[in-house]
Amino acid sequence: MKTLSSETVYEGKVFDVRRDRVADGGVEYDRDIVVHSGSCVIVAVYPDNSVALVRQYRHAAEKHLLELPAGTLEAGEDALTGAKRELEEEIGVTAKTWKKLCEFYVSPGFLTEKMYVYLATDLTETAQRLEADEILTVERIPLQNAILMSREGQIEDAKTMLGIFFAASSLEQK
C-alpha cells in the first residue's frame, strides 16, 4: 500500500479531514480520513465500588448519553497526562492509583482516533473545572449496575461499555 497524495480538505476545532489517494496492488482509489489526535477515557471507581459517569447531550445521537469521563488529547500529549487532566476537569477528583486497561482505534476505516482507557482508584475530591461547552452532570452508579445497564441498552456509548467491562474484569483479579 502506498499513499500517492494527501490533501487536507477541512480543518476543524476537534478534527481535520484529509483526502488520500492510495495505490494498493495496482488499484488506485481515494480515502477520506478524519484526523483526530486521540482521546483518553477514565473509569473512576470509588471505595464503595461505584463508578463515576457523566450524562451529557450528544448532538450526533440527538439525546443525552451516560458515559465515562473522557476527553481529546492535546497534540503530542501523553494519554495518562490527559486522563489525569480530564478526570479532575469533568468529575472533580484526582486519583492516586492509575492502571491502563486498554487502547483501541475507534473506527479505523476512516478515523485516526485512538482511545486510551484507564482505571483510576484511590480518589480524592477536588473541584470540577468544566470548559464553557461542557454541560454535564456527574452520576455515581454501582459498577455492577453499570454492567447491567450496558447489557440492557441503557448505556449506549461503546467506550463506556468497554471501559466498564475491562474495569470489572481488572478489579475481579485483585
C-alpha positions in Angstrom: 0.0 0.0 0.0 1.4 3.4 -1.0 0.0 6.9 -0.4 0.2 8.8 -3.7 -1.1 12.1 -2.5 -2.7 13.7 0.6 -4.7 16.9 0.9 -6.4 18.5 3.9 -10.0 19.3 2.8 -11.3 20.5 6.1 -9.7 22.0 9.3 -11.9 21.9 12.4 -11.7 22.5 16.1 -11.6 18.9 17.1 -10.6 17.1 13.9 -9.4 17.6 10.3 -10.4 15.7 7.2 -7.9 14.7 4.6 -8.3 13.1 1.2 -5.6 10.5 0.4 -5.0 8.9 -3.0 -3.7 5.4 -2.4 -2.4 2.6 -4.5 -2.8 -1.0 -3.4 -2.0 -4.0 -5.6 -2.2 -1.9 -8.8 -5.5 -0.4 -7.8 -5.8 3.4 -7.1 -8.5 4.9 -5.0 -9.4 7.8 -2.7 -9.9 7.6 1.0 -11.4 10.4 3.2 -9.8 10.2 6.6 -10.9 12.0 9.8 -7.7 13.0 11.6 -8.0 13.2 15.4 -5.3 13.5 18.0 -6.7 10.7 20.2 -8.5 10.6 23.4 -8.5 9.3 27.0 -11.2 7.5 28.9 -11.3 7.2 32.7 -13.1 4.6 34.8 -13.1 6.2 38.2 -14.0 3.7 40.9 -14.8 4.8 44.4 -14.2 2.7 47.6 -17.9 1.7 47.6 -17.3 0.2 44.1 -19.4 2.8 42.4 -18.2 4.3 39.1 -18.4 8.0 38.0 -20.3 8.6 34.8 -21.3 11.8 33.1 -24.7 12.5 31.5 -24.4 14.9 28.6 -26.2 15.8 25.4 -24.6 14.4 22.3 -25.9 16.1 19.2 -24.9 13.4 16.8 -27.0 10.9 18.8 -29.7 13.6 19.4 -30.1 12.7 23.0 -28.4 12.7 26.4 -26.0 9.7 26.9 -24.4 8.3 30.1 -20.7 8.0 29.5 -17.4 7.6 31.3 -15.5 10.8 31.6 -13.2 11.3 28.5 -11.5 13.9 26.5 -9.5 14.8 23.5 -5.7 14.7 23.9 -3.8 17.8 23.1 -1.3 17.5 20.2 1.6 15.3 21.4 0.1 14.9 24.9 0.7 11.6 26.8 -2.5 9.7 27.3 -2.1 9.3 31.1 -1.4 13.0 31.5 -4.6 13.7 29.5 -6.6 11.2 31.6 -5.5 12.9 34.8 -6.5 16.3 33.5 -9.8 15.2 32.2 -10.8 13.3 35.4 -10.3 16.4 37.5 -11.9 18.7 34.9 -15.1 16.6 34.4 -15.6 14.8 37.7 -13.7 17.0 40.2 -11.5 14.2 41.6 -7.8 13.1 41.4 -6.6 9.6 41.6 -3.6 8.1 43.4 -3.6 4.8 41.5 -3.8 4.5 37.7 -3.9 1.4 35.6 -4.1 1.3 31.8 -6.9 -1.1 30.8 -6.7 -1.0 27.0 -6.2 1.1 23.9 -8.2 0.8 20.7 -9.0 2.5 17.4 -12.5 3.9 17.4 -13.3 3.3 13.7 -10.1 2.6 11.7 -11.9 2.5 8.4 -12.0 6.3 8.2 -10.8 7.7 11.6 -7.3 8.0 13.1 -8.6 8.4 16.7 -7.1 6.0 19.2 -8.7 5.8 22.7 -6.7 5.0 25.8 -8.8 3.6 28.7 -7.6 3.9 32.3 -8.8 2.7 35.7 -8.5 5.4 38.4 -8.8 4.4 42.1 -7.8 5.9 45.5 -9.8 9.0 44.6 -9.6 12.4 46.3 -12.4 15.0 45.8 -11.2 18.4 44.4 -13.4 20.6 42.2 -14.7 20.4 38.7 -13.2 22.7 36.1 -15.6 22.4 33.2 -15.0 24.2 29.9 -17.7 26.5 28.7 -19.2 24.0 26.3 -19.1 21.1 28.8 -22.6 20.9 30.1 -22.9 17.6 32.1 -24.0 16.1 35.3 -22.0 13.5 37.3 -23.7 10.3 38.4 -22.2 7.6 40.6 -23.6 4.2 39.8 -22.6 0.8 41.4 -20.2 -0.9 38.9 -22.4 -4.0 38.8 -25.4 -1.8 37.9 -23.4 -0.1 35.1 -22.6 -3.6 33.7 -26.3 -4.4 33.7 -27.2 -1.1 32.2 -24.7 -1.7 29.4 -26.2 -5.1 28.6 -29.8 -3.8 28.7 -29.0 -0.9 26.3 -29.3 1.9 28.9 -25.7 2.7 28.3 -25.2 3.0 24.6 -21.7 4.5 24.3 -19.1 2.0 23.1 -16.1 3.4 25.0 -18.2 3.4 28.2 -19.3 -0.2 27.8 -15.7 -1.4 27.0 -14.3 0.6 29.9 -16.8 -0.8 32.4 -16.3 -4.4 31.3 -12.5 -4.1 31.4 -12.6 -2.4 34.8 -14.8 -5.0 36.3 -12.5 -7.8 35.0 -9.4 -6.0 36.3 -11.0 -5.4 39.7 -12.1 -9.1 40.0 -8.5 -10.2 39.5 -7.3 -8.3 42.6 
